Amino acid sequence: MLPISDFQKIGIGLTGFGTFFLLLGMLLFFDTALLAIGNILFISGLAFVIGMERTYRFFFQRHKMKGTAAFVGGMLVVLVGWPVIGMCVELYGFVLLFSGFFPVAISFIRRIPVLGMVLDLPGISTLVAKIGDGSHQMV
């Protein structure tokens, strides 16, 4: 098992709370304050987990600039006061940034007993096969 530092433990907590606040903000009819707090916690948690330098390199790679611009632009649109539009733009940026991670996540989820069976259901299996293939590129 890999050793996890205290900063990484804090980062996992911050990322989890950020995700929780984002979901809560969407459930409460796109509450701007909760979405802003969720965004800040998610980004800071990511920085704690992988480090500041690697976070910077992740977001500012040449081929990920479109995703970074959409993600940060969506955050700014949420802060301006248009949370629904901002979250749509942010979701687009999130998909562009993390699309390379989706096949890894799906192969991990397939090994979990109940979730693996859900991914094998007829309608879901074709979508999962498309996403989990890893050979397609989202542009």
DAWO-V895637 format. One record per residue. N is the residue number from 1. RES is the residue in three letters. NEAR is the number of other C-alpha atoms within 10 Angstrom. Layout:
n=N res=RES near=NEAR
n=N res=RES near=NEAR
This chain:
n=1 res=MET near=3
n=2 res=LEU near=4
n=3 res=PRO near=6
n=4 res=ILE near=9
n=5 res=SER near=11
n=6 res=ASP near=11
n=7 res=PHE near=15
n=8 res=GLN near=18
n=9 res=LYS near=14
n=10 res=ILE near=16
n=11 res=GLY near=23
n=12 res=ILE near=19
n=13 res=GLY near=18
n=14 res=LEU near=23
n=15 res=THR near=24
n=16 res=GLY near=16
n=17 res=PHE near=18
n=18 res=GLY near=25
n=19 res=THR near=18
n=20 res=PHE near=17
n=21 res=PHE near=23
n=22 res=LEU near=26
n=23 res=LEU near=15
n=24 res=LEU near=16
n=25 res=GLY near=20
n=26 res=MET near=17
n=27 res=LEU near=10
n=28 res=LEU near=12
n=29 res=PHE near=10
n=30 res=PHE near=19
n=31 res=ASP near=19
n=32 res=THR near=22
n=33 res=ALA near=16
n=34 res=LEU near=19
n=35 res=LEU near=27
n=36 res=ALA near=20
n=37 res=ILE near=16
n=38 res=GLY near=24
n=39 res=ASN near=23
n=40 res=ILE near=17
n=41 res=LEU near=23
n=42 res=PHE near=24
n=43 res=ILE near=16
n=44 res=SER near=20
n=45 res=GLY near=24
n=46 res=LEU near=21
n=47 res=ALA near=21
n=48 res=PHE near=22
n=49 res=VAL near=23
n=50 res=ILE near=15
n=51 res=GLY near=15
n=52 res=MET near=13
n=53 res=GLU near=9
n=54 res=ARG near=13
n=55 res=THR near=16
n=56 res=TYR near=12
n=57 res=ARG near=11
n=58 res=PHE near=16
n=59 res=PHE near=17
n=60 res=PHE near=15
n=61 res=GLN near=12
n=62 res=ARG near=10
n=63 res=HIS near=12
n=64 res=LYS near=17
n=65 res=MET near=16
n=66 res=LYS near=17
n=67 res=GLY near=24
n=68 res=THR near=22
n=69 res=ALA near=16
n=70 res=ALA near=22
n=71 res=PHE near=26
n=72 res=VAL near=17
n=73 res=GLY near=17
n=74 res=GLY near=25
n=75 res=MET near=21
n=76 res=LEU near=17
n=77 res=VAL near=19
n=78 res=VAL near=25
n=79 res=LEU near=15
n=80 res=VAL near=11
n=81 res=GLY near=13
n=82 res=TRP near=16
n=83 res=PRO near=25
n=84 res=VAL near=17
n=85 res=ILE near=13
n=86 res=GLY near=25
n=87 res=MET near=23
n=88 res=CYS near=15
n=89 res=VAL near=21
n=90 res=GLU near=26
n=91 res=LEU near=16
n=92 res=TYR near=17
n=93 res=GLY near=23
n=94 res=PHE near=18
n=95 res=VAL near=17
n=96 res=LEU near=21
n=97 res=LEU near=21
n=98 res=PHE near=12
n=99 res=SER near=18
n=100 res=GLY near=17
n=101 res=PHE near=12
n=102 res=PHE near=16
n=103 res=PRO near=18
n=104 res=VAL near=13
n=105 res=ALA near=11
n=106 res=ILE near=17
n=107 res=SER near=14
n=108 res=PHE near=12
n=109 res=ILE near=16
n=110 res=ARG near=16
n=111 res=ARG near=11
n=112 res=ILE near=11
n=113 res=PRO near=9
n=114 res=VAL near=10
n=115 res=LEU near=12
n=116 res=GLY near=15
n=117 res=MET near=13
n=118 res=VAL near=15
n=119 res=LEU near=18
n=120 res=ASP near=14
n=121 res=LEU near=11
n=122 res=PRO near=9
n=123 res=GLY near=10
n=124 res=ILE near=11
n=125 res=SER near=15
n=126 res=THR near=13
n=127 res=LEU near=12
n=128 res=VAL near=18
n=129 res=ALA near=14
n=130 res=LYS near=12
n=131 res=ILE near=17
n=132 res=GLY near=20
n=133 res=ASP near=14
n=134 res=GLY near=14
n=135 res=SER near=9
n=136 res=HIS near=11
n=137 res=GLN near=9
n=138 res=MET near=8
n=139 res=VAL near=10
